[in-house]
Amino acid sequence: MLGFLVFSFLPQSVEADIHTAATCSQADVQAAVNASITGDTVAIPVGSCIWSSPVTVSKSIKLKGAGVSTIITASGNNNLIESYGSNPEISDMHLKSGWIGFQIIQINGNGWYIHDITFEATGLGKLAAVFARGTSVYPDPSGLVSNCTMSNARVDTMGSAQLLTEGDSENAIYAKALGLGGSGAVYIEDNVFTATYGGNFIDGNYSASYVARYNTFTVPGSGYIIEAHSLQSLINRSVRKWEFYGNSLTGVSKIGPFFIRGGTGAAFFNKLSGTWGSQTIRLDNVRSFTDVGGTAGLCDGDSLWDGNSDATGWPCRDQIGRGPDATQWENDPPSVFSQTSLPAYFWANKRTDGTDLLATVVNNSGNHIQTNRDYYDYNASFDGTSGTGCGTLASRPVTCTTGVGYWATDQSCSDLTGMVGANPANPISGTLYKCTATNTWTAYYVPYAYPHPLRVEVVDTTPPAPPTGVTVI
């Protein structure tokens, strides 16, 4: 009689190894990291340790402390954690440094996740808690910073490094599709920022892409809270894309909330409180008023870097409202200007008194940055002819002028209660429609999934392969 073996293959989870460092010392943690493989967890125990050199992580593991009782302090001018080209998860610890000019965590690559960390700058100023920096090998970083406490600490994003040899990396980033609302960005969500020093707390440069959403800021002093940089030199291209929404920004004699100087994106449903020097979204373009030298110079109609569609030089390379390069740009000698027009959109941002927070162009950049061309500002009386409207889809005007935007939502456009700050009760939902031709509305932008998918642990339910040579019936 022929017998048959019947195997039942049920979904199983694969248990990764946990490597617990002997102590929280740098040497013991690095040894545990070195002993791990992809998918493993390195546990840092309770303790207070001083590190004089960084722990380096170049594999996809979890580096996890025991919470705020795992306290790591930089002893000198060194980073604490450096990650290269992998997608680690780093969490649950208290990281401290007093060395301005260095980073607590420096990271590149894609898909990394940093969360539930208390970052503390102990020196006379603030430093980069997380510095997401691309290189020629690993350009255009993307990942997530969430549920962290930032004390005198900031998040910086750079698409590539500050090296002449890596200029081509930035140019390659600018030749990619924009992907507004997609995963290809550094997401900064549900964090709490506090400070005793001024300056900015989220910033980007060198073809960076980042999204600041649902953060709570209570910060004093000079400067702006969230910034985006211009193209400023031969090798320093502008921020590429930005999205700022659902943030609660409390100023203490702060100059302003936002200072945006290049690239394109959207800013909406942000709420101010506290005291400010200027309650506006400030826009400018450095090359409108500064000669950056070399082949770039001013954007004044004479530079081969720009579109020169009129005597002012407009459109300026990488200015607000410009999207990807049609082909990869060459710096010197410069290629022909070939950037897509992709205006920026602003809507339903609120000042401390509940009135509308609107954009203003500063620093003699008005020749190059113009409303209803390079950006579309919020228009509470929107009728389809200018600006950006907000309301239900049923209330969207039937007629429209090419370029205008309309945020269709069932949420309030005036009362942002429950929609701003860390871990909002009512996350923002809606779709930005763009008028792509006369009287033609097209869905243009939907915010990326919230919470960010990296915060949701995925369980593999794929059945294992049957043993070799065994028939499954």
Residue pairs with C-beta under 8 A, 6 or more apart in sequence:
4 471
4 473
5 470
5 471
6 472
6 473
7 466
7 467
7 470
7 472
9 463
9 464
9 466
9 472
10 463
11 460
11 461
11 462
11 463
12 463
12 464
13 459
13 460
14 39
14 460
16 39
16 40
16 41
17 36
17 37
17 40
17 41
18 40
18 41
18 42
18 43
19 32
19 33
19 35
19 36
19 40
19 41
19 42
19 43
20 32
20 42
20 43
20 45
21 28
21 29
21 31
21 32
21 42
21 43
21 44
21 45
22 28
22 31
22 32
23 45
23 47
23 49
24 44
24 45
24 46
24 47
24 48
24 49
24 65
24 70
24 71
24 72
25 49
25 51
26 49
26 51
26 52
26 53
26 54
26 55
29 42
29 44
29 55
29 63
30 55
30 56
32 42
32 43
33 42
33 55
33 56
33 57
33 59
33 61
33 63
36 42
36 59
36 61
37 59
37 61
38 59
38 60
38 61
39 60
39 61
40 61
40 62
41 61
41 62
41 63
41 64
42 61
42 62
42 63
42 64
43 64
43 65
43 66
44 63
44 64
44 65
44 66
44 70
44 72
44 93
45 66
45 70
46 66
46 69
46 70
47 69
47 70
47 71
48 71
48 73
49 71
49 72
49 73
50 72
50 73
50 74
50 75
51 72
51 73
51 74
51 75
51 78
51 80
52 74
52 75
52 76
52 78
53 78
54 78
54 79
54 80
54 81
54 82
54 106
55 63
55 80
55 81
55 82
56 81
56 82
56 83
56 84
57 63
57 81
57 82
57 83
57 84
57 86
57 88
57 90
58 83
58 84
58 85
58 86
59 86
59 88
60 86
60 87
60 88
61 88
61 89
62 88
62 89
62 90
62 91
63 81
63 88
63 89
63 90
63 91
64 89
64 90
64 91
64 92
64 93
65 72
65 91
65 92
65 93
65 94
66 92
66 93
67 92
67 93
67 116
68 93
68 94
68 118
69 94
70 92
70 93
70 94
71 93
71 94
71 96
72 80
72 93
72 94
72 95
72 96
73 95
73 96
73 97
73 122
74 80
74 96
74 97
74 98
74 99
74 102
74 104
76 99
77 99
77 101
77 102
78 99
78 102
79 102
79 103
79 104
79 105
79 106
80 95
80 97
80 103
80 104
80 105
81 90
81 95
81 104
81 105
81 106
81 107
82 105
82 106
82 107
83 90
83 105
83 106
83 107
83 108
83 109
83 112
84 108
84 109
84 138
85 108
85 109
85 137
85 138
86 109
86 112
87 109
87 110
87 111
87 112
87 113
87 143
88 112
88 113
89 112
89 113
89 114
89 115
90 105
90 112
90 113
90 114
90 115
90 117
91 113
91 114
91 115
91 116
91 117
92 116
92 117
93 117
93 118
94 117
94 118
94 120
95 104
95 105
95 117
95 118
95 119
95 120
95 129
96 104
96 120
96 121
96 122
97 104
97 120
97 121
97 122
97 123
97 127
98 121
98 122
98 123
99 123
99 127
100 121
100 123
100 124
100 125
100 126
100 127
101 127
102 127
102 128
103 127
103 128
103 129
103 130
103 131
103 156
104 119
104 127
104 128
104 129
104 130
104 153
105 114
105 129
105 130
105 131
106 128
106 131
106 133
107 114
107 130
107 131
107 132
107 133
107 141
107 143
108 132
108 133
108 134
108 135
108 138
108 141
109 138
109 141
109 143
110 138
110 140
110 141
110 142
110 143
110 184
111 142
111 143
111 454
112 141
112 143
112 144
113 143
113 144
113 146
113 454
113 455
114 130
114 143
114 144
114 145
114 146
114 148
115 144
115 145
115 146
115 147
115 148
115 455
116 147
116 148
117 129
117 148
117 149
118 148
118 149
118 151
119 129
119 130
119 148
119 149
119 150
119 151
119 153
120 151
120 152
120 153
121 127
121 129
121 151
121 152
121 153
124 197
125 152
125 197
125 199
126 152
126 153
126 154
126 195
126 197
126 199
126 201
127 152
127 153
127 154
128 153
128 154
128 155
128 156
129 148
129 150
129 153
129 154
129 155
130 145
130 155
130 156
131 155
131 156
131 158
132 141
132 143
132 155
132 156
132 157
132 158
132 186
132 208
132 210
133 141
133 156
133 157
133 158
133 160
133 161
134 140
134 141
134 158
134 159
134 160
134 161
134 169
134 173
134 206
134 207
135 160
135 161
135 166
135 169
136 160
136 161
136 165
136 166
136 168
136 169
139 159
139 160
139 166
139 169
139 170
139 172
139 173
139 207
140 159
140 160
140 173
140 176
140 184
140 207
140 209
141 157
141 158
141 159
141 186
142 183
142 184
142 185
142 186
142 209
143 186
143 187
143 454
144 186
144 187
144 189
144 452
144 454
144 455
145 155
145 186
145 187
145 188
145 189
145 191
146 187
146 188
146 189
146 190
146 191
146 451
146 452
146 455
147 190
147 191
147 422
147 423
148 191
148 192
149 191
149 192
149 194
150 191
150 192
150 193
150 194
150 201
151 194
151 195
152 194
152 195
152 196
152 197
153 193
153 201
154 193
154 199
154 200
154 201
154 202
154 203
155 186
155 188
155 191
155 201
155 202
155 203
155 210
156 202
156 203
156 204
156 205
157 186
157 203
157 204
157 205
157 208
157 209
157 210
158 204
158 205
158 206
158 207
158 208
159 169
159 170
159 173
159 205
159 206
159 207
159 208
159 209
159 237
159 240
160 166
160 167
160 169
160 170
160 173
160 206
160 207
161 169
161 206
162 206
162 235
162 236
163 235
164 234
164 235
166 235
167 234
167 235
167 331
168 328
169 207
170 206
170 207
170 235
170 237
171 237
171 325
171 328
171 329
171 330
171 331
172 328
173 207
173 209
173 240
174 207
174 237
174 240
174 318
174 324
174 325
174 328
174 329
175 324
175 325
175 326
175 327
175 328
175 329
176 324
177 324
178 240
178 241
178 264
178 323
178 324
178 342
179 185
179 209
179 241
180 241
180 243
180 264
180 265
180 266
180 445
181 243
181 445
181 446
181 447
181 448
182 448
183 448
183 453
184 209
185 209
185 210
185 211
185 241
185 243
186 208
186 209
186 210
186 211
187 210
187 211
187 213
187 448
187 452
188 202
188 210
188 211
188 212
188 213
188 215
189 211
189 212
189 213
189 214
189 215
189 450
189 451
189 452
190 214
190 215
190 422
190 423
190 451
191 215
191 216
191 422
192 215
192 216
192 422
193 201
193 215
193 216
193 217
193 218
193 219
193 225
194 218
194 219
195 201
195 218
195 219
195 220
195 221
196 220
197 220
197 221
198 219
198 220
198 221
198 222
198 223
198 254
199 221
199 222
199 223
200 223
200 224
200 225
200 226
200 227
200 259
201 217
201 219
201 225
201 226
202 210
202 212
202 215
202 225
202 226
202 227
203 226
203 227
203 228
203 229
204 210
204 227
204 228
204 229
204 239
204 242
205 229
205 236
205 238
205 239
206 236
206 237
207 237
207 238
207 239
207 240
208 239
208 240
209 239
209 240
209 241
209 242
210 239
210 242
210 243
211 242
211 243
211 244
211 448
212 226
212 242
212 243
212 244
212 247
213 243
213 244
213 245
213 246
213 247
213 447
213 450
214 245
214 246
214 247
214 420
214 421
214 422
214 423
214 424
214 427
214 450
215 247
215 248
215 421
215 422
216 247
216 248
216 250
216 421
216 422
217 225
217 247
217 248
217 249
217 250
218 250
218 252
218 274
219 225
219 250
219 251
219 252
219 254
220 251
220 252
220 253
220 254
221 252
221 253
221 254
222 254
222 255
223 254
223 255
224 254
224 255
224 256
224 257
224 258
224 259
224 282
225 249
225 251
225 254
225 257
225 258
226 244
226 247
226 249
226 257
226 258
226 259
227 258
227 259
227 260
227 261
228 238
228 239
228 242
228 259
228 260
228 261
228 262
228 263
228 265
229 236
229 238
229 239
229 261
229 262
230 238
230 261
230 262
230 284
230 285
230 286
230 287
230 318
230 319
231 237
231 238
231 262
231 286
231 287
231 292
231 296
231 316
231 317
231 318
231 319
232 286
232 287
232 290
232 292
233 292
233 293
233 294
233 296
234 292
234 293
234 294
234 295
234 296
234 331
234 332
235 331
237 318
238 261
238 262
238 263
238 317
238 318
238 319
239 261
239 262
239 263
240 263
241 263
241 264
241 265
242 260
242 263
242 264
242 265
242 267
243 265
243 266
243 267
243 447
244 258
244 265
244 266
244 267
244 268
244 270
245 266
245 267
245 268
245 269
245 270
245 428
245 447
246 269
246 270
246 419
246 420
246 421
246 424
246 427
246 428
247 270
247 271
247 420
247 421
248 270
248 271
248 273
248 420
248 421
248 422
249 257
249 270
249 271
249 272
249 273
249 274
250 272
250 273
250 274
251 257
251 272
251 273
251 274
251 275
251 276
252 274
252 275
253 275
253 276
253 277
254 274
254 275
254 276
254 277
255 276
255 277
255 278
256 276
256 277
256 278
256 279
256 280
256 281
256 282
257 270
257 272
257 276
257 279
257 281
257 357
258 267
258 270
258 281
258 282
259 282
259 284
260 267
260 281
260 282
260 283
260 320
260 344
261 283
261 284
261 285
261 286
261 320
262 285
262 286
262 318
262 319
262 320
263 318
263 320
263 322
264 320
264 321
264 322
264 323
264 342
264 343
264 344
265 344
266 344
266 345
266 346
266 432
266 445
267 281
267 344
267 345
267 346
267 349
268 345
268 346
268 347
268 348
268 349
268 407
268 428
269 347
269 348
269 349
269 416
269 419
269 420
269 428
270 349
270 350
270 357
270 420
271 349
271 350
271 416
271 420
271 421
272 279
272 350
272 351
272 352
272 357
273 352
274 352
276 352
279 351
279 352
279 357
280 357
280 358
280 359
280 360
281 346
281 349
281 357
281 358
281 359
281 360
282 359
282 360
282 362
283 320
283 359
283 360
283 361
283 362
283 365
283 369
283 375
284 361
284 362
284 363
284 365
284 369
285 299
285 316
285 319
285 320
285 365
285 368
285 369
286 292
287 296
287 297
287 298
287 299
287 303
287 316
287 317
287 319
288 298
288 299
288 316
288 363
288 364
288 365
288 367
288 368
288 369
289 298
289 363
289 364
289 365
290 298
291 297
291 298
292 298
294 332
295 303
295 304
295 305
295 331
295 332
295 333
295 334
296 303
296 305
296 317
297 303
297 305
298 313
299 305
299 306
299 312
299 313
299 314
299 316
299 317
299 319
299 368
300 312
300 313
301 308
301 310
301 311
301 312
301 313
302 308
302 313
303 313
304 333
304 334
304 337
305 316
305 317
305 334
305 337
306 313
306 314
306 315
306 316
306 317
306 337
307 313
307 314
307 315
307 316
307 317
307 337
307 339
308 314
308 337
309 315
312 367
312 368
313 368
314 367
314 368
315 321
315 322
315 337
315 339
315 341
315 368
315 374
316 322
316 368
317 337
317 339
318 339
319 368
319 369
319 374
320 344
320 369
320 374
320 375
321 341
321 342
321 343
321 344
321 369
321 373
321 374
321 375
322 339
322 340
322 341
322 342
323 339
323 340
323 341
323 342
324 339
324 340
325 338
325 339
326 338
326 339
326 340
327 335
327 338
329 335
343 373
343 374
343 375
343 376
343 403
344 374
344 375
344 376
345 375
345 376
345 388
345 405
345 432
345 445
346 358
346 359
346 375
346 376
346 377
346 378
346 388
347 378
347 388
347 389
347 390
347 405
347 407
347 413
348 356
348 378
348 390
348 407
348 413
348 414
348 416
349 356
349 357
349 358
349 378
350 356
350 357
350 414
350 416
351 357
354 414
356 378
356 380
358 377
358 378
359 371
359 375
359 377
361 369
361 370
368 374
369 375
371 377
371 386
371 387
372 386
372 387
372 403
372 404
373 403
376 386
376 387
376 388
376 403
376 404
376 405
377 387
377 388
378 387
378 388
378 390
379 386
379 387
379 388
379 389
380 390
382 388
382 389
382 390
382 391
382 397
382 404
382 406
383 397
384 397
384 398
384 399
384 400
384 401
384 404
384 406
384 435
385 400
385 401
385 404
386 401
386 404
387 404
387 405
388 404
388 405
388 406
388 407
388 432
389 396
389 397
389 404
389 405
389 406
389 407
390 406
390 407
390 409
390 413
391 406
391 407
391 408
391 409
391 413
392 408
392 409
392 410
393 408
396 406
396 408
396 433
396 441
397 406
398 439
399 438
399 439
400 406
400 435
400 438
400 439
400 440
400 441
401 435
401 438
402 435
402 436
402 437
402 438
403 434
403 435
404 434
404 435
405 432
405 433
405 434
405 435
405 444
406 432
406 433
406 435
406 441
407 413
407 430
407 431
407 432
407 433
408 430
408 431
408 432
408 433
409 428
409 429
409 430
409 431
410 429
410 430
411 419
411 426
411 428
411 429
411 430
418 424
418 425
418 426
419 426
419 427
419 428
427 450
428 447
428 450
429 447
430 446
431 443
431 444
431 445
431 446
432 443
432 444
432 445
432 446
433 441
433 442
433 443
433 444
434 441
434 442
434 444
434 445
435 441
435 442
436 442
436 444
466 472
